[in-house]
Amino acid sequence: NEAGQPVPAALVFSPGAGIPRDAAPGTAPAPLVVGAAPRSGAPVRWVQVTTRQLPTAEGSFELVTTIADMTGPREIRAALARSETQFRVAMENAPIGMVLADSQWRVMEANDAFASLLGTETSALSGRDLSTLSHPADRASERAHVQQVLAGVGRRFTLEKRYLRVDGQTVWAVLDAVLVRTPDGAPDHFVAQIRDSTESHMQSEMLAHRAAHDPLTGLANRSVMQETLERAMAPADAAGRVAVLVVDLDEFKEINDRYGHPAGDEVLVHVAGVLRAACGGRGTAARLGGDEFVVIVQDGDAGRAVFEVASRIQEGLANPVRSQRRRFAVRASIGVAVVDDALLGAGPMGALAAADAALYRAKALGRSRTEVYHPDMAVLGSSRHGAVSELAHAIDAGQLVLHYQPVIDLMDGTVVGHEALVRWQHPERGLLLPGSFLDTALEGGLGLALGVEVVSQAIAYLARDSSAGRWVSVNVSADQLGAGELAARIRRELTRYGVPPGRLLVELTDATLEVGSRARYDLGELVDAGLPVMIDAFGTGISPLGYLRELPVSGVKLDMSFTAGIPEDPAAARVSRGLGALAREMGMVTVAEGIETSEQAVFLRDAGWRYGQGWLFGAARAEGDVG
């Protein structure tokens, strides 16, 4: 029997088998379920035995015994019992929230993880409509997903949403629900999993904020400013409703040079606060880079509103900035352009150019003043803004190209990589070298845009390059890193093209990475992502020892000013040897640039410089000419 005890055959097959002693006459016997082994050692099979008495024609009785194999159904019931036990153990001990809900989306059972997410007990959740536990703004969407599944549109849904804890706090979670139907297809119940995504959601929001805002001041960055201006000027009746202010701090460079970048950063943060307050909800303030800001004013009477904003900016800047026990008087020149029909036709770039022309006029007339754009200013402002506008257009139009100069292993002469050098393929002036437009890019706030274009092209080239062992180096400044967009763009492009991070080498071009700055943080992010970093122009300025000690650099590049004097100049020779020895002692990769003669190559190789580049090995060439 099911208790594991032998059952006598006489009992199993007797006419009264399974009939209680006190049963009424004629009671049908209850079936017996017993285990039977067909032969010794064979698996036990469970059978249901029913014995009945049937009268014969002679007046006697015959026994009719029915035996039904119950092994399969019994195993199914056992499997279902095990499955239910396993599910309950898994549900109760799951690290994420789990809920069984009926077809009306009411809680039948919930585990401790879900209750903990909501800051309550499981008993308090029983019978609750799941959607009522959600943030009010998410309830309609959740109910709509439930109704779609009930209507037969799919069998599951996934939704990132908010829940309200009992203490009033909001938590983000990913809800994944599956509808279980009965054999005839009717909705029976839901099985839902709820994973806490608060931390990942906050990180995503932080990354999105960083991608749209200046990291130092928190103002909108250039790309957001451009998108805002494009949307503002899109309506046909935008004339008179939009105005642009370009704000440039006067003598800001002197503050940076005299008191250092920390003081300069405090000034920029102060100015950002002044701009926010001056906008008063009527505009968007953005930092383009350096000490240049833009405010886009949107108002039914933009001509009046923009002057109010400009006046508030000047009034706000009249209050000195306190930093390091010092007081700084901050002044600014402001250029204003109210979008009229003519500027509306010129588009966002035309409106910015007009405001910039007015700014140029303000500076020319003595600074610390506000000037309003007039078409006559176009000639006065064309020299400065025209070049910036033309370069901005060149970046957007893909006129900037990269040429690649080979880097050679001085031990065997093989090409191990290339340095990417930017050129401007000007439609009228031909191929322009960096010296003719880099200053324009930096002064016009295009340094970041230029850097993004260079790294994007370099990574795309690496993806096309069949020589998988070679790397490409790109020049990156602290200002470009500090803008908060370049490092993220590099990581995205490497992922997009599937290029190993180790094939892109970052050449750090200056020594202005302040401790705790965004530039240092982003540099660390790049190193953590697997990108090697090299100090450019090693041996000049204040960078060498400090950088080697403090920054996660893996290589150095000897400045060409030392290479040029080798081997005739004893001082250059000694410095080259000394710097090479220092770098090697610290396990750095060593590259010497500006090599023009074989004598220089031999000397530097013997002095410990492993790699070299220069005219001796080849000039920078277009991608199609790279061997």
VEXDREN-2710 file (C-alpha; in Angstrom, 1 decimal):
% VEXDREN-2710
k/r/px/py/pz
1/ASN/0.0/0.0/0.0
2/GLU/1.0/3.7/0.0
3/ALA/2.4/3.3/3.5
4/GLY/4.9/0.8/2.2
5/GLN/3.3/-2.2/3.9
6/PRO/2.4/-5.5/2.2
7/VAL/-1.3/-6.0/1.4
8/PRO/-2.6/-9.6/1.6
9/ALA/-4.0/-10.8/-1.7
10/ALA/-7.1/-12.1/0.1
11/LEU/-7.9/-8.6/1.2
12/VAL/-7.3/-7.0/-2.2
13/PHE/-9.4/-9.5/-4.2
14/SER/-12.1/-10.3/-1.6
15/PRO/-15.6/-9.2/-2.5
16/GLY/-15.8/-6.7/0.4
17/ALA/-12.3/-5.2/-0.2
18/GLY/-12.4/-1.5/0.4
19/ILE/-15.9/-1.5/2.0
20/PRO/-16.0/-0.1/5.6
21/ARG/-17.4/-2.6/8.1
22/ASP/-20.2/-0.3/9.1
23/ALA/-21.2/0.4/5.5
24/ALA/-24.8/-0.1/4.3
25/PRO/-25.6/-3.2/2.3
26/GLY/-24.9/-2.8/-1.4
27/THR/-22.2/-0.2/-0.8
28/ALA/-19.7/-0.3/-3.7
29/PRO/-16.1/-1.0/-2.5
30/ALA/-13.6/1.9/-2.6
31/PRO/-10.8/1.3/-5.0
32/LEU/-7.5/0.3/-3.4
33/VAL/-4.2/1.8/-4.6
34/VAL/-1.4/-0.6/-4.1
35/GLY/2.1/-1.0/-5.4
36/ALA/2.9/-4.1/-7.4
37/ALA/6.3/-5.4/-8.7
38/PRO/5.8/-7.5/-11.8
39/ARG/9.0/-9.5/-11.0
40/SER/11.6/-9.5/-8.3
41/GLY/13.8/-6.4/-8.5
42/ALA/11.6/-4.6/-11.1
43/PRO/10.4/-1.0/-10.4
44/VAL/7.2/-0.8/-8.4
45/ARG/4.1/0.2/-10.5
46/TRP/1.1/1.6/-8.7
47/VAL/-2.3/0.2/-9.6
48/GLN/-5.9/0.8/-8.6
49/VAL/-7.8/-2.4/-7.8
50/THR/-11.6/-2.6/-7.6
51/THR/-13.4/-5.9/-6.9
52/ARG/-17.1/-6.3/-7.3
53/GLN/-19.6/-9.2/-6.9
54/LEU/-21.8/-10.0/-9.9
55/PRO/-24.7/-12.5/-9.5
56/THR/-24.8/-15.4/-11.9
57/ALA/-27.8/-17.1/-13.5
58/GLU/-27.4/-20.0/-11.1
59/GLY/-27.9/-17.7/-8.2
60/SER/-24.3/-17.6/-7.1
61/PHE/-21.8/-14.8/-7.3
62/GLU/-18.7/-14.1/-9.4
63/LEU/-15.9/-11.7/-8.5
64/VAL/-14.9/-9.1/-11.1
65/THR/-11.6/-7.3/-10.4
66/THR/-10.5/-4.2/-12.3
67/ILE/-6.9/-3.2/-12.2
68/ALA/-5.9/0.2/-13.6
69/ASP/-2.3/1.4/-13.9
70/MET/-1.9/4.6/-11.8
71/THR/1.9/4.9/-12.0
72/GLY/1.8/7.8/-14.6
73/PRO/-0.9/9.9/-12.8
74/ARG/0.8/9.3/-9.5
75/GLU/4.2/10.5/-10.9
76/ILE/2.5/13.5/-12.4
77/ARG/1.0/14.4/-9.1
78/ALA/4.3/13.9/-7.4
79/ALA/6.1/16.0/-10.0
80/LEU/3.5/18.8/-9.6
81/ALA/4.0/18.7/-5.8
82/ARG/7.7/18.9/-6.2
83/SER/7.4/21.7/-8.7
84/GLU/5.1/23.7/-6.5
85/THR/7.5/23.2/-3.5
86/GLN/10.5/24.2/-5.6
87/PHE/8.7/27.3/-6.9
88/ARG/7.7/28.4/-3.4
89/VAL/11.2/27.9/-2.1
90/ALA/12.6/29.9/-5.1
91/MET/10.0/32.6/-4.6
92/GLU/10.5/33.0/-0.9
93/ASN/14.3/33.1/-1.2
94/ALA/14.6/35.1/-4.5
95/PRO/16.8/38.2/-4.2
96/ILE/14.3/40.1/-6.4
97/GLY/10.7/40.7/-5.9
98/MET/8.2/38.1/-7.0
99/VAL/4.4/38.3/-7.0
100/LEU/1.6/35.9/-7.9
101/ALA/-1.4/38.1/-9.0
102/ASP/-4.8/37.0/-10.1
103/SER/-6.3/37.9/-13.5
104/GLN/-7.6/41.2/-12.0
105/TRP/-4.0/42.1/-11.1
106/ARG/-4.5/41.7/-7.4
107/VAL/-1.8/40.2/-5.2
108/MET/-2.3/36.6/-4.2
109/GLU/1.2/36.1/-2.9
110/ALA/4.3/38.2/-2.6
111/ASN/7.8/37.4/-1.4
112/ASP/9.8/39.2/1.2
113/ALA/12.1/40.9/-1.4
114/PHE/9.1/42.7/-2.9
115/ALA/7.8/43.7/0.5
116/SER/11.2/45.0/1.5
117/LEU/11.4/47.0/-1.7
118/LEU/8.2/48.8/-0.7
119/GLY/9.2/49.0/3.0
120/THR/6.3/46.9/4.3
121/GLU/5.3/43.3/5.2
122/THR/4.0/40.6/2.8
123/SER/0.8/40.3/4.8
124/ALA/0.0/44.0/4.0
125/LEU/0.2/43.3/0.3
126/SER/-2.3/40.4/0.0
127/GLY/-5.3/41.4/-2.1
128/ARG/-3.9/44.8/-3.1
129/ASP/-4.3/46.0/-6.7
130/LEU/-0.6/46.0/-7.9
131/SER/-1.1/49.2/-9.8
132/THR/-2.0/51.1/-6.6
133/LEU/1.5/50.4/-5.3
134/SER/3.0/52.3/-8.2
135/HIS/3.7/56.0/-8.6
136/PRO/0.5/57.8/-9.7
137/ALA/2.2/58.9/-12.9
138/ASP/2.9/55.3/-13.9
139/ARG/-0.4/53.6/-13.0
140/ALA/-2.2/54.2/-16.3
141/SER/0.7/52.8/-18.3
142/GLU/0.9/49.7/-16.1
143/ARG/-2.8/49.0/-16.3
144/ALA/-2.7/49.4/-20.1
145/HIS/0.0/46.8/-20.4
146/VAL/-2.0/44.4/-18.2
147/GLN/-5.1/44.9/-20.3
148/GLN/-3.2/44.3/-23.5
149/VAL/-1.9/40.9/-22.3
150/LEU/-5.4/39.9/-21.0
151/ALA/-6.7/40.8/-24.5
152/GLY/-4.3/38.4/-26.1
153/VAL/-1.7/40.9/-27.3
154/GLY/1.3/38.8/-26.3
155/ARG/1.7/36.8/-23.1
156/ARG/4.1/39.0/-21.1
157/PHE/5.2/42.6/-20.7
158/THR/8.3/44.4/-19.3
159/LEU/8.1/47.9/-17.9
160/GLU/10.5/50.2/-16.0
161/LYS/8.4/52.1/-13.6
162/ARG/8.3/53.7/-10.2
163/TYR/6.9/52.3/-6.9
164/LEU/5.9/54.3/-3.8
165/ARG/7.3/53.0/-0.6
166/VAL/5.3/53.3/2.6
167/ASP/7.7/56.0/3.8
168/GLY/6.9/58.1/0.8
169/GLN/10.1/57.5/-1.1
170/THR/10.1/56.6/-4.8
171/VAL/12.0/53.6/-6.1
172/TRP/12.6/52.6/-9.7
173/ALA/12.1/48.9/-10.7
174/VAL/11.8/46.8/-13.8
175/LEU/8.5/44.9/-13.8
176/ASP/8.4/41.7/-15.9
177/ALA/5.0/39.9/-15.8
178/VAL/3.8/36.7/-17.6
179/LEU/0.2/35.7/-17.9
180/VAL/-0.6/32.0/-17.2
181/ARG/-3.8/30.7/-18.8
182/THR/-6.0/27.7/-18.1
183/PRO/-6.0/24.7/-20.5
184/ASP/-9.0/26.2/-22.2
185/GLY/-7.2/29.5/-22.7
186/ALA/-8.9/31.6/-20.1
187/PRO/-6.7/34.0/-18.1
188/ASP/-5.8/32.4/-14.7
189/HIS/-3.0/34.4/-13.0
190/PHE/0.2/36.4/-13.4
191/VAL/3.7/35.6/-12.4
192/ALA/5.6/38.9/-11.9
193/GLN/9.2/39.6/-11.2
194/ILE/10.3/43.1/-9.9
195/ARG/14.0/44.1/-10.0
196/ASP/15.1/47.2/-8.2
197/SER/16.7/49.5/-10.8
198/THR/16.9/52.6/-8.7
199/GLU/20.7/52.7/-8.8
200/SER/21.1/52.0/-12.5
201/HIS/18.3/54.5/-13.3
202/MET/20.1/57.2/-11.3
203/GLN/23.3/56.4/-13.1
204/SER/21.6/56.6/-16.4
205/GLU/20.1/60.0/-15.4
206/MET/23.5/61.2/-14.3
207/LEU/25.1/60.1/-17.6
208/ALA/22.3/61.8/-19.5
209/HIS/22.7/65.0/-17.5
210/ARG/26.5/64.9/-18.0
211/ALA/26.0/64.5/-21.8
212/ALA/23.8/67.6/-21.9
213/HIS/25.4/69.9/-19.3
214/ASP/28.7/71.6/-18.7
215/PRO/30.3/69.6/-15.8
216/LEU/31.7/72.6/-14.0
217/THR/28.8/75.0/-14.0
218/GLY/25.8/72.7/-14.7
219/LEU/24.6/74.9/-17.5
220/ALA/23.5/73.4/-20.8
221/ASN/26.4/72.6/-23.2
222/ARG/26.9/73.6/-26.8
223/SER/24.9/70.8/-28.3
224/VAL/21.8/71.5/-26.1
225/MET/22.1/75.2/-26.8
226/GLN/22.1/74.5/-30.5
227/GLU/19.1/72.2/-30.3
228/THR/17.2/74.7/-28.1
229/LEU/17.9/77.5/-30.6
230/GLU/16.8/75.4/-33.5
231/ARG/13.5/74.5/-31.9
232/ALA/12.9/78.1/-30.8
233/MET/13.5/79.4/-34.4
234/ALA/11.6/76.6/-36.1
235/PRO/8.1/78.2/-36.0
236/ALA/7.3/80.6/-38.9
237/ASP/6.2/83.3/-36.4
238/ALA/9.4/83.1/-34.3
239/ALA/10.5/86.6/-35.3
240/GLY/10.3/88.9/-32.3
241/ARG/9.9/85.9/-29.9
242/VAL/13.5/84.8/-29.7
243/ALA/16.7/86.6/-28.8
244/VAL/20.3/85.5/-28.3
245/LEU/22.9/86.9/-25.9
246/VAL/26.5/86.0/-26.1
247/VAL/28.4/86.7/-22.8
248/ASP/32.2/86.8/-22.7
249/LEU/34.0/87.6/-19.4
250/ASP/36.5/90.4/-19.6
251/GLU/40.1/89.7/-18.4
252/PHE/39.2/86.3/-17.2
253/LYS/42.6/84.9/-18.4
254/GLU/44.3/87.2/-16.0
255/ILE/42.4/85.7/-13.1
256/ASN/43.4/82.2/-14.2
257/ASP/47.0/83.1/-14.8
258/ARG/47.4/85.0/-11.5
259/TYR/45.4/83.0/-9.1
260/GLY/45.2/79.6/-10.7
261/HIS/42.5/77.4/-12.2
262/PRO/40.6/76.8/-9.0
263/ALA/39.9/80.5/-8.6
264/GLY/38.9/80.7/-12.2
265/ASP/36.5/77.8/-11.8
266/GLU/34.9/79.5/-8.8
267/VAL/34.4/82.6/-11.0
268/LEU/32.8/80.5/-13.8
269/VAL/30.4/78.8/-11.3
270/HIS/29.5/82.3/-9.9
271/VAL/28.8/83.6/-13.4
272/ALA/26.6/80.5/-14.1
273/GLY/24.5/81.3/-11.1
274/VAL/24.1/84.9/-12.2
275/LEU/22.9/83.8/-15.7
276/ARG/20.4/81.4/-14.2
277/ALA/18.9/84.0/-11.9
278/ALA/18.8/86.6/-14.8
279/CYS/16.9/84.2/-17.1
280/GLY/14.1/83.9/-14.6
281/GLY/12.5/81.0/-16.4
282/ARG/12.4/82.9/-19.7
283/GLY/15.5/81.4/-21.3
284/THR/18.2/78.8/-21.5
285/ALA/21.8/79.5/-20.3
286/ALA/24.7/77.5/-21.8
287/ARG/28.4/77.5/-21.5
288/LEU/30.2/77.1/-24.8
289/GLY/33.6/76.7/-23.3
290/GLY/36.2/78.7/-21.5
291/ASP/34.6/82.0/-20.4
292/GLU/32.0/82.3/-23.2
293/PHE/28.3/81.8/-22.4
294/VAL/25.1/82.0/-24.5
295/VAL/21.6/82.8/-23.3
296/ILE/18.6/82.0/-25.5
297/VAL/15.6/84.1/-24.5
298/GLN/12.1/83.0/-25.5
299/ASP/9.3/85.5/-24.8
300/GLY/6.3/87.0/-26.5
301/ASP/8.2/90.3/-26.5
302/ALA/11.8/89.0/-26.8
303/GLY/13.1/92.5/-27.6
304/ARG/12.0/93.8/-24.2
305/ALA/12.8/90.6/-22.3
306/VAL/16.3/90.3/-23.6
307/PHE/17.3/93.7/-22.3
308/GLU/15.9/92.9/-18.9
309/VAL/18.0/89.7/-18.9
310/ALA/21.1/91.6/-20.0
311/SER/20.6/94.2/-17.4
312/ARG/20.2/91.6/-14.7
313/ILE/23.4/89.9/-15.8
314/GLN/25.4/93.1/-15.5
315/GLU/23.8/93.9/-12.1
316/GLY/24.6/90.3/-10.9
317/LEU/28.2/90.5/-12.0
318/ALA/28.6/93.8/-10.1
319/ASN/28.8/91.8/-6.9
320/PRO/32.4/90.6/-6.3
321/VAL/33.3/87.0/-6.2
322/ARG/34.9/85.7/-3.0
323/SER/37.5/83.0/-3.4
324/GLN/40.5/82.0/-1.3
325/ARG/40.0/85.1/0.9
326/ARG/40.1/87.3/-2.1
327/ARG/37.4/89.4/-3.9
328/PHE/37.3/89.3/-7.7
329/ALA/35.6/92.0/-9.7
330/VAL/34.0/90.1/-12.7
331/ARG/32.9/92.0/-15.7
332/ALA/31.5/90.9/-19.0
333/SER/30.8/92.1/-22.5
334/ILE/27.4/91.1/-23.9
335/GLY/26.3/90.9/-27.5
336/VAL/22.5/90.8/-28.2
337/ALA/20.6/89.8/-31.3
338/VAL/16.8/89.8/-31.5
339/VAL/15.7/87.4/-34.1
340/ASP/13.8/89.3/-36.8
341/ASP/12.7/88.1/-40.3
342/ALA/16.2/88.5/-41.7
343/LEU/17.9/86.5/-38.9
344/LEU/15.0/84.0/-39.0
345/GLY/16.0/83.3/-42.6
346/ALA/19.6/83.1/-41.7
347/GLY/18.9/80.3/-39.2
348/PRO/20.4/79.5/-35.8
349/MET/24.0/79.9/-37.0
350/GLY/23.0/83.3/-38.4
351/ALA/21.5/84.4/-35.1
352/LEU/24.6/83.3/-33.2
353/ALA/26.8/85.1/-35.6
354/ALA/24.8/88.3/-35.2
355/ALA/25.0/88.1/-31.4
356/ASP/28.7/87.4/-31.7
357/ALA/29.2/90.4/-34.0
358/ALA/27.5/92.6/-31.3
359/LEU/29.8/91.1/-28.7
360/TYR/32.8/92.0/-30.8
361/ARG/31.5/95.5/-31.0
362/ALA/31.1/95.7/-27.2
363/LYS/34.7/94.6/-26.7
364/ALA/36.0/97.0/-29.3
365/LEU/34.2/99.9/-27.6
366/GLY/35.8/99.4/-24.2
367/ARG/34.3/96.1/-22.8
368/SER/32.0/95.7/-19.8
369/ARG/29.0/96.8/-21.9
370/THR/26.1/95.5/-23.8
371/GLU/25.7/96.0/-27.6
372/VAL/22.7/95.1/-29.8
373/TYR/23.2/93.7/-33.2
374/HIS/22.7/95.8/-36.3
375/PRO/23.3/94.7/-39.9
376/ASP/26.1/97.3/-40.1
377/MET/28.1/95.3/-37.6
378/ALA/28.6/92.4/-40.0
379/VAL/31.7/94.0/-41.4
380/LEU/33.2/94.7/-37.9
381/GLY/32.5/91.3/-36.6
382/SER/33.3/89.3/-39.8
383/SER/37.0/88.8/-39.2
384/ARG/36.5/87.0/-35.8
385/HIS/33.2/85.3/-36.1
386/GLY/33.5/84.6/-39.8
387/ALA/36.5/82.4/-39.2
388/VAL/34.8/80.6/-36.3
389/SER/31.6/80.2/-38.3
390/GLU/33.5/78.9/-41.3
391/LEU/35.4/76.4/-39.2
392/ALA/32.2/75.3/-37.4
393/HIS/30.6/74.7/-40.8
394/ALA/33.7/72.8/-41.9
395/ILE/33.4/70.4/-38.9
396/ASP/29.7/69.8/-39.7
397/ALA/30.3/69.4/-43.4
398/GLY/33.1/66.8/-42.9
399/GLN/35.8/69.0/-44.4
400/LEU/38.3/68.1/-41.6
401/VAL/40.4/65.0/-42.5
402/LEU/43.1/63.1/-40.7
403/HIS/46.5/62.3/-42.0
404/TYR/48.6/59.6/-40.4
405/GLN/52.3/59.8/-39.6
406/PRO/54.0/56.5/-39.0
407/VAL/55.6/55.6/-35.7
408/ILE/58.6/53.2/-36.1
409/ASP/60.2/50.6/-33.9
410/LEU/63.7/52.0/-33.8
411/MET/65.0/48.4/-33.1
412/ASP/63.9/46.9/-36.4
413/GLY/62.3/49.6/-38.4
414/THR/58.8/48.2/-38.5
415/VAL/55.7/50.4/-38.4
416/VAL/53.9/50.0/-35.0
417/GLY/51.4/52.7/-35.2
418/HIS/50.4/56.2/-36.5
419/GLU/49.8/59.6/-35.0
420/ALA/46.5/61.2/-36.3
421/LEU/47.0/64.8/-37.4
422/VAL/44.1/66.9/-38.4
423/ARG/43.9/68.8/-41.7
424/TRP/41.3/71.1/-43.2
425/GLN/40.4/70.3/-46.8
426/HIS/39.2/73.8/-47.6
427/PRO/37.0/74.0/-50.7
428/GLU/38.8/77.2/-51.9
429/ARG/42.2/77.3/-50.1
430/GLY/43.1/73.7/-50.4
431/LEU/44.7/71.5/-47.7
432/LEU/45.3/73.6/-44.5
433/LEU/47.6/72.6/-41.7
434/PRO/46.5/72.9/-38.1
435/GLY/48.5/76.1/-37.5
436/SER/46.0/78.0/-39.7
437/PHE/42.9/77.1/-37.7
438/LEU/43.7/75.6/-34.3
439/ASP/43.8/79.1/-32.6
440/THR/40.4/79.9/-34.2
441/ALA/39.0/76.6/-32.8
442/LEU/40.2/77.3/-29.3
443/GLU/39.2/81.0/-29.2
444/GLY/35.8/80.3/-30.8
445/GLY/34.9/77.5/-28.4
446/LEU/35.3/74.8/-31.0
447/GLY/38.0/72.8/-29.3
448/LEU/35.7/70.1/-28.0
449/ALA/33.9/69.8/-31.4
450/LEU/37.3/69.5/-33.1
451/GLY/38.4/66.9/-30.6
452/VAL/35.3/64.8/-31.0
453/GLU/35.6/64.9/-34.8
454/VAL/39.3/63.8/-34.6
455/VAL/38.7/60.8/-32.3
456/SER/35.6/59.7/-34.2
457/GLN/37.5/59.6/-37.5
458/ALA/40.5/57.9/-35.9
459/ILE/38.4/55.2/-34.4
460/ALA/36.6/54.7/-37.7
461/TYR/40.0/54.3/-39.4
462/LEU/41.1/51.7/-36.8
463/ALA/37.9/49.7/-37.6
464/ARG/38.8/49.7/-41.3
465/ASP/42.5/49.1/-40.8
466/SER/43.5/45.5/-41.5
467/SER/46.8/45.7/-39.6
468/ALA/45.2/44.8/-36.2
469/GLY/48.5/45.2/-34.3
470/ARG/49.0/48.9/-35.0
471/TRP/47.7/51.7/-32.9
472/VAL/46.7/55.3/-33.6
473/SER/47.4/58.2/-31.2
474/VAL/45.3/61.3/-30.9
475/ASN/46.1/64.6/-29.2
476/VAL/43.8/65.5/-26.4
477/SER/44.0/68.6/-24.2
478/ALA/42.8/69.1/-20.6
479/ASP/40.2/71.6/-21.7
480/GLN/38.7/69.0/-24.1
481/LEU/38.6/66.4/-21.4
482/GLY/37.2/68.8/-18.9
483/ALA/34.3/69.6/-21.1
484/GLY/32.8/66.3/-20.1
485/GLU/31.8/64.9/-23.5
486/LEU/35.0/63.7/-25.1
487/ALA/35.7/60.7/-22.8
488/ALA/32.1/59.4/-23.1
489/ARG/32.2/59.9/-26.9
490/ILE/35.5/57.9/-27.2
491/ARG/34.0/55.0/-25.2
492/ARG/30.8/55.0/-27.3
493/GLU/32.7/55.1/-30.6
494/LEU/35.0/52.3/-29.6
495/THR/32.0/50.2/-28.7
496/ARG/30.1/51.2/-31.8
497/TYR/33.0/50.1/-34.1
498/GLY/34.2/47.2/-32.0
499/VAL/37.7/48.6/-31.8
500/PRO/39.8/47.3/-28.8
501/PRO/40.5/50.2/-26.5
502/GLY/44.3/49.4/-26.5
503/ARG/44.5/50.4/-30.2
504/LEU/43.7/54.1/-29.5
505/LEU/46.4/56.0/-27.6
506/VAL/45.7/59.3/-26.0
507/GLU/48.5/61.9/-26.1
508/LEU/48.0/64.4/-23.3
509/THR/49.1/67.8/-24.6
510/ASP/49.2/70.1/-21.6
511/ALA/49.8/70.3/-17.9
512/THR/46.6/71.8/-16.5
513/LEU/44.9/68.8/-15.0
514/GLU/44.1/70.1/-11.6
515/VAL/43.7/67.7/-8.7
516/GLY/40.0/66.7/-8.4
517/SER/39.1/68.3/-11.8
518/ARG/36.7/66.7/-14.3
519/ALA/39.6/66.4/-16.7
520/ARG/41.4/64.1/-14.3
521/TYR/38.3/62.1/-13.6
522/ASP/37.7/61.5/-17.3
523/LEU/41.3/60.6/-17.9
524/GLY/41.0/58.0/-15.2
525/GLU/37.8/56.7/-16.9
526/LEU/39.6/56.3/-20.2
527/VAL/42.5/54.4/-18.5
528/ASP/40.0/52.2/-16.7
529/ALA/38.4/51.5/-20.1
530/GLY/41.7/50.2/-21.4
531/LEU/43.1/53.2/-23.3
532/PRO/46.8/53.9/-22.9
533/VAL/47.8/57.5/-22.1
534/MET/51.0/59.2/-23.2
535/ILE/52.5/62.6/-22.2
536/ASP/53.2/64.6/-25.3
537/ALA/56.1/67.1/-25.5
538/PHE/57.8/65.3/-22.6
539/GLY/60.6/67.3/-21.1
540/THR/59.0/70.8/-21.5
541/GLY/57.0/72.9/-19.2
542/ILE/56.1/71.7/-15.7
543/SER/54.6/68.4/-16.7
544/PRO/57.2/65.6/-16.6
545/LEU/57.9/64.5/-13.0
546/GLY/54.4/65.6/-11.7
547/TYR/52.6/63.7/-14.5
548/LEU/54.7/60.6/-14.1
549/ARG/54.0/60.6/-10.3
550/GLU/50.3/61.5/-10.3
551/LEU/48.7/60.5/-13.5
552/PRO/47.9/57.0/-14.9
553/VAL/50.2/57.4/-17.9
554/SER/51.9/54.5/-19.7
555/GLY/54.2/56.3/-22.0
556/VAL/56.0/59.6/-22.9
557/LYS/56.9/61.3/-26.1
558/LEU/60.2/63.3/-26.3
559/ASP/59.6/66.8/-27.5
560/MET/61.1/67.5/-30.9
561/SER/63.0/70.5/-29.5
562/PHE/65.4/68.0/-27.9
563/THR/65.5/65.8/-31.0
564/ALA/66.5/68.7/-33.2
565/GLY/69.8/69.3/-31.3
566/ILE/70.9/65.7/-31.4
567/PRO/73.7/64.6/-31.6
568/GLU/75.6/67.9/-32.0
569/ASP/74.1/69.7/-28.9
570/PRO/75.6/68.2/-25.8
571/ALA/72.8/69.6/-23.5
572/ALA/70.1/68.1/-25.7
573/ALA/71.9/64.8/-25.8
574/ARG/72.2/64.7/-22.0
575/VAL/68.6/65.6/-21.5
576/SER/67.4/63.0/-24.0
577/ARG/69.4/60.3/-22.2
578/GLY/68.3/61.4/-18.8
579/LEU/64.6/61.6/-19.7
580/GLY/64.8/58.2/-21.5
581/ALA/66.4/56.6/-18.4
582/LEU/63.7/58.1/-16.2
583/ALA/60.9/56.8/-18.3
584/ARG/62.4/53.4/-18.7
585/GLU/63.0/53.1/-14.9
586/MET/59.3/53.7/-14.5
587/GLY/58.3/51.2/-17.1
588/MET/57.1/53.7/-19.6
589/VAL/56.7/53.3/-23.4
590/THR/59.1/55.8/-25.0
591/VAL/58.6/57.6/-28.3
592/ALA/60.8/60.3/-29.8
593/GLU/59.3/62.7/-32.3
594/GLY/60.8/65.0/-34.9
595/ILE/63.5/62.5/-36.1
596/GLU/64.9/63.8/-39.4
597/THR/68.3/62.0/-39.8
598/SER/69.6/58.5/-39.3
599/GLU/72.1/59.8/-36.8
600/GLN/69.3/61.1/-34.6
601/ALA/67.5/57.7/-34.9
602/VAL/70.6/55.7/-33.9
603/PHE/71.4/58.0/-31.0
604/LEU/67.9/57.9/-29.6
605/ARG/67.7/54.2/-30.0
606/ASP/71.0/53.8/-28.1
607/ALA/69.7/56.2/-25.5
608/GLY/66.8/54.0/-24.8
609/TRP/64.0/55.5/-26.9
610/ARG/62.2/52.5/-28.3
611/TYR/60.0/54.2/-30.9
612/GLY/60.3/57.2/-33.2
613/GLN/58.5/59.3/-35.8
614/GLY/59.5/62.2/-38.0
615/TRP/60.4/63.1/-41.6
616/LEU/63.1/60.4/-41.7
617/PHE/60.4/57.7/-41.7
618/GLY/57.7/59.6/-43.6
619/ALA/55.4/62.6/-43.4
620/ALA/51.7/62.4/-42.4
621/ARG/49.6/60.9/-45.2
622/ALA/46.0/60.6/-46.1
623/GLU/44.4/57.3/-45.2
624/GLY/44.5/56.0/-48.8
625/ASP/48.2/56.5/-48.9
626/VAL/49.0/54.8/-45.6
627/GLY/51.0/51.6/-46.2
END
